[in-house]
Amino acid sequence: MDDPILRNAARMRLVYDEETIARRVRELAAEIDALYGDEPLVIICVLKGAFMFFSDLVKNLTISPELDFVRLASYGHKTAGSSNVAFTKDVEISLQGKHVLVVEDIVDSGHTMDFLLRQLGTRGARSLRLAVLLDKQERRQVPVLAHFVGFALHAGFIVGYGLDYAERFRALPALYEIPCEE
């Protein structure tokens, strides 16, 4: 199989190094601490891609939220978002009367986050916000507001720090762009 992403992996370009990511995650944690204080908060990690961001983010918080996880599957192109989304793992704790912060790796088309936020919005949360490592607003097909944004990107196929291509490159400690021929 001649995969253009894998063929171009040798030409990866560093976008954000470990130090830059760590600094921005600390800043986001401080913003989250300031907003929620002692309020009841559930932070939900969207698996798999957000796990590194989520882990580093919660380790930098001074507040003590409840933690949970969801996993979604979107069906469509490998490098583009899809509007066909389904749960493969749902939250296990009640969101009723609590603030909810969803932590996601990247929002581009908005279909997946729109689906998740609409689903969680029916569960009686006091508020529902989104923290995202990478925000590609210019690719939005569905309006989704990210309340806490690590980095805004305009283009490029990004891997590392939890983000993958075909389950590869997640363990890279920094964020890289892989040239993509589409």
QUICOR-V46738 format. One record per pair of residues at least 6 apart in sequence whose ideal C-beta (glycine too) atoms are under 7 Angstrom apart, sorted by the first residue. I is the first residue (numbers start at 1). J is the second residue. Records with the same first field share a line. If there is no record, write none. Layout:
I->J  J
This chain:
4->180  181
5->157  165  178  180
8->178  179  180
9->178
11->179
12->176  177  178
13->176  177
14->174  176
15->158  175  176  177
16->151  174  175
17->174
18->173  174
21->161  174  175
24->150  151
25->53  56  57  60
26->60
28->57  131  148  150
29->57  60  61
31->148
32->61  101  148
33->61  62  63
36->63  99
37->63
39->99
40->97  98  99
41->63  65  98  99  101
42->65  66  68  93  95  98  100
43->58  65  67  101  103
44->68  69  70  91  100  102  103
45->51  54  69  103
46->70  72  102  103  104  116
47->69  70  71  89
49->105  106  162  163  164
50->103  104  105  162
51->162
52->161  162
53->103  105  133  161  162
54->103
57->103  131
58->67
66->93
68->91  92  93
69->89
70->87  89  90  91  116
71->88  89
72->85  86  87  88  112  116
73->86  88
74->81  82  84  85  111  112
75->82  84
76->82  84
79->157  180  182
81->108  109  111  112
82->111
83->111
85->111  112  115
95->120  123  124  125
96->123  124
97->124  126
98->125  126
99->125  126  127
100->120  125  127  128
101->129  131
102->116  117  130
103->131
104->113  130  132
105->133  134  162  163
106->132  133  134  136  158  163
107->113  132  135  136  144  146
108->136  139
109->139  140  141  142
110->140  141  142  143  144
111->141  142
113->130  144
114->142  144
117->128  130
120->128
121->128
129->147
130->145  146  147
131->147  148
132->146  149  150
133->150  151
134->150  151  153  158
135->146  149  152
136->153
137->152
138->154
156->177
157->177  178  180
158->175  176  177
159->165  169  172  176  178
160->169  172  174  175  176
161->172  173  174  175
162->170
163->170
164->170
165->178
